[in-house]
């Protein structure tokens, strides 16, 4: 097997025995599936975190422009309590919406991200607590949240993290299904080998198609900001 961190094409391309080629291809798919899953999850989770930051600050901003925090009718304690309490429902939803399935090797990272989100969503309360005007941080927080969310989405789409994860996962599943049919005598070894080669070819074609479409998508979005002459 290659000395690189991932299994390589040569590991199963040059193999002629069906079972050995199957196991080499399965290792190839699993390696890249895991690698792309980490990047896909990171981008998708940060995109959602950004939406929570923006929504929390937007709710407070709407409360401000509708005179919910009118100082003529509200004491400082009243304002502080509501700056703390209004984001709490969103914070609770944020903490638990994707808590299922956390593994021990990733839970520290997830806890860190959640703690950062809590601090960001409570920034208006903290700013007010130290005696500064909280109104000035609301729109920047909306912009920060939307910016992080959009940037993570574009990075995910441009680099094809989620597509690649799904592609390798599907190819590995199809290869294992063909192998299971071979082991249960529903497919001859020759037919199973032919099916495996078709799956390998399909993965290559899909990979090329995904790469081209991802770059076209990004290019189309950029060109959309350029006015036609």
C-alpha positions as CSV (number, residue, x, y, z in Angstrom):
1,X,0.0,0.0,0.0
2,X,1.2,3.6,-0.7
3,X,3.3,5.4,1.9
4,X,0.9,8.4,1.7
5,X,-1.7,8.9,4.4
6,X,-4.5,7.6,2.2
7,X,-4.7,4.4,0.1
8,X,-3.9,5.2,-3.5
9,X,-5.3,4.1,-6.9
10,X,-2.3,1.8,-7.5
11,X,-3.3,-0.2,-4.5
12,X,-6.3,-1.7,-6.3
13,X,-5.7,-0.8,-10.0
14,X,-2.8,-3.3,-10.4
15,X,-4.6,-6.0,-8.5
16,X,-6.2,-8.8,-10.6
17,X,-7.7,-11.0,-7.8
18,X,-11.3,-10.0,-7.1
19,X,-11.3,-10.2,-3.3
20,X,-8.0,-8.4,-2.9
21,X,-9.1,-5.7,-5.3
22,X,-12.4,-5.4,-3.3
23,X,-10.6,-4.9,0.0
24,X,-8.2,-2.4,-1.5
25,X,-11.0,-0.4,-2.9
26,X,-13.0,-0.6,0.3
27,X,-10.0,0.7,2.3
28,X,-9.6,3.5,-0.3
29,X,-13.3,4.6,0.0
30,X,-13.3,4.4,3.8
31,X,-10.1,6.4,4.2
32,X,-11.4,9.3,2.0
33,X,-14.9,9.0,3.4
34,X,-13.6,9.6,6.9
35,X,-11.3,12.4,5.8
36,X,-14.0,14.3,3.9
37,X,-16.6,13.7,6.6
38,X,-14.6,15.6,9.1
39,X,-14.2,18.6,6.8
40,X,-17.9,18.4,5.7
41,X,-19.1,18.3,9.3
42,X,-16.9,21.2,10.3
43,X,-18.2,23.5,7.6
44,X,-21.8,22.5,8.1
45,X,-21.7,22.9,11.8
46,X,-19.9,26.3,11.7
47,X,-22.5,27.4,9.1
48,X,-25.3,26.6,11.5
49,X,-23.5,28.2,14.4
50,X,-23.1,31.4,12.4
51,X,-26.9,31.4,11.8
52,X,-27.5,31.1,15.5
53,X,-25.2,34.1,16.2
54,X,-26.9,36.2,13.6
55,X,-30.4,35.3,14.7
56,X,-29.7,36.0,18.4
57,X,-28.3,39.5,17.6
58,X,-31.1,40.2,15.1
59,X,-33.8,39.5,17.7
60,X,-32.1,42.0,20.1
61,X,-31.7,44.5,17.3
62,X,-35.4,44.3,16.4
63,X,-36.2,44.7,20.1
64,X,-34.1,47.9,20.1
65,X,-35.6,49.5,17.1
66,X,-39.1,48.8,18.4
67,X,-38.2,50.6,21.7
68,X,-38.3,47.4,23.8
69,X,-35.2,48.7,25.7
70,X,-36.4,52.3,26.0
71,X,-34.3,53.7,28.9
72,X,-37.1,56.1,29.8
73,X,-39.3,53.2,30.8
74,X,-36.7,50.6,31.8
75,X,-34.2,50.3,34.6
76,X,-30.6,49.1,34.1
77,X,-31.4,45.8,35.8
78,X,-34.4,45.3,33.5
79,X,-32.3,45.8,30.4
80,X,-29.5,43.5,31.7
81,X,-31.9,40.7,32.5
82,X,-33.5,40.8,29.1
83,X,-30.2,40.9,27.3
84,X,-29.4,37.8,29.2
85,X,-32.7,36.0,28.9
86,X,-33.7,36.7,25.3
87,X,-30.8,34.6,23.8
88,X,-31.3,31.8,26.2
89,X,-33.9,29.8,24.2
90,X,-31.7,30.0,21.1
91,X,-28.6,29.0,23.2
92,X,-30.5,25.9,24.6
93,X,-31.6,24.9,21.1
94,X,-28.1,25.4,19.8
95,X,-26.6,23.3,22.6
96,X,-28.8,20.3,21.9
97,X,-29.9,20.3,18.2
98,X,-26.9,18.2,17.1
99,X,-25.8,16.6,20.3
100,X,-26.6,13.0,19.2
101,X,-23.8,11.0,17.9
102,X,-20.9,12.8,19.4
103,X,-17.8,10.7,19.7
104,X,-15.3,11.0,22.4
105,X,-12.5,12.1,20.1
106,X,-14.6,15.0,18.9
107,X,-16.6,16.0,21.9
108,X,-13.9,18.4,23.2
109,X,-14.0,20.3,19.9
110,X,-17.8,20.4,19.9
111,X,-17.8,21.7,23.5
112,X,-15.3,24.4,22.6
113,X,-17.4,25.5,19.6
114,X,-20.6,25.6,21.8
115,X,-18.8,27.6,24.5
116,X,-17.6,30.2,21.9
117,X,-21.2,30.4,20.5
118,X,-22.6,31.0,24.0
119,X,-20.1,33.8,24.6
120,X,-20.8,35.4,21.2
121,X,-24.6,35.2,21.7
122,X,-24.2,36.7,25.2
123,X,-21.9,39.5,24.0
124,X,-24.6,42.2,24.2
125,X,-25.2,41.3,27.8
126,X,-21.5,41.3,28.6
127,X,-21.0,44.6,26.9
128,X,-23.9,46.1,28.8
129,X,-22.6,44.6,32.0
130,X,-19.3,46.5,31.7
131,X,-21.1,49.7,31.2
132,X,-20.9,50.1,27.4
133,X,-23.6,50.6,24.8
134,X,-24.8,47.2,23.6
135,X,-26.7,48.6,20.6
136,X,-23.4,49.1,18.6
137,X,-22.5,45.4,18.7
138,X,-25.8,44.0,17.4
139,X,-25.5,44.6,13.7
140,X,-21.8,43.6,13.6
141,X,-22.8,40.3,15.3
142,X,-25.5,39.8,12.6
143,X,-22.8,40.4,10.0
144,X,-20.4,38.1,11.7
145,X,-22.9,35.3,11.9
146,X,-24.1,35.6,8.3
147,X,-20.5,36.0,7.1
148,X,-19.3,32.8,8.9
149,X,-22.3,30.9,7.7
150,X,-22.0,32.0,4.0
151,X,-18.2,31.5,4.0
152,X,-18.4,28.0,5.4
153,X,-21.1,27.1,2.9
154,X,-19.0,28.4,0.0
155,X,-15.9,26.6,1.2
156,X,-17.9,23.4,1.6
157,X,-19.3,23.7,-1.9
158,X,-16.2,24.9,-3.7
159,X,-14.0,22.1,-2.2
160,X,-16.8,19.5,-2.5
161,X,-16.4,18.2,1.0
162,X,-20.0,16.9,1.5
163,X,-20.3,15.7,-2.1
164,X,-17.0,13.8,-1.8
165,X,-18.0,12.2,1.5
166,X,-21.3,11.1,0.0
167,X,-19.6,9.8,-3.2
168,X,-17.0,7.6,-1.4
169,X,-19.6,6.4,1.1
170,X,-21.9,5.3,-1.7
171,X,-19.2,3.7,-3.7
172,X,-18.0,1.7,-0.6
173,X,-21.6,0.7,0.1
174,X,-22.1,-0.5,-3.5
175,X,-18.8,-2.5,-3.5
176,X,-19.7,-4.1,-0.2
177,X,-23.1,-5.0,-1.4
178,X,-21.7,-6.7,-4.5
179,X,-19.2,-8.6,-2.3
180,X,-22.1,-9.7,0.0
181,X,-23.9,-11.0,-3.1
182,X,-20.8,-12.9,-4.2
183,X,-20.3,-14.4,-0.7
184,X,-23.9,-15.5,-0.6
185,X,-23.7,-17.1,-4.1
186,X,-26.0,-14.6,-5.7
187,X,-23.2,-13.5,-8.0
188,X,-20.4,-15.4,-9.5
189,X,-16.9,-14.2,-8.9
190,X,-16.6,-13.0,-12.5
191,X,-19.9,-11.1,-12.3
192,X,-18.9,-9.6,-8.9
193,X,-15.6,-8.5,-10.3
194,X,-17.2,-6.9,-13.3
195,X,-19.6,-5.1,-10.9
196,X,-16.7,-3.8,-8.8
197,X,-14.9,-2.4,-11.9
198,X,-18.2,-0.7,-12.9
199,X,-18.4,0.9,-9.4
200,X,-14.8,2.1,-9.6
201,X,-15.4,3.6,-13.0
202,X,-18.6,5.2,-11.8
203,X,-16.7,6.8,-8.8
204,X,-14.1,8.3,-11.2
205,X,-16.7,9.7,-13.5
206,X,-18.8,11.1,-10.6
207,X,-15.7,12.7,-9.0
208,X,-14.7,14.5,-12.2
209,X,-18.3,15.7,-12.7
210,X,-18.6,16.9,-9.1
211,X,-15.3,18.8,-9.3
212,X,-16.3,20.6,-12.5
213,X,-19.8,21.4,-11.2
214,X,-18.4,22.8,-8.0
215,X,-16.1,25.2,-9.8
216,X,-18.9,26.2,-12.2
217,X,-21.2,26.9,-9.3
218,X,-18.6,29.1,-7.6
219,X,-17.8,30.9,-10.9
220,X,-21.5,31.5,-11.7
221,X,-21.9,33.1,-8.2
222,X,-18.9,35.3,-8.7
223,X,-20.0,36.3,-12.2
224,X,-23.4,37.2,-10.8
225,X,-21.8,40.1,-8.9
226,X,-20.2,41.4,-12.1
227,X,-22.7,43.6,-14.1
228,X,-23.0,42.8,-17.8
229,X,-21.9,45.6,-20.1
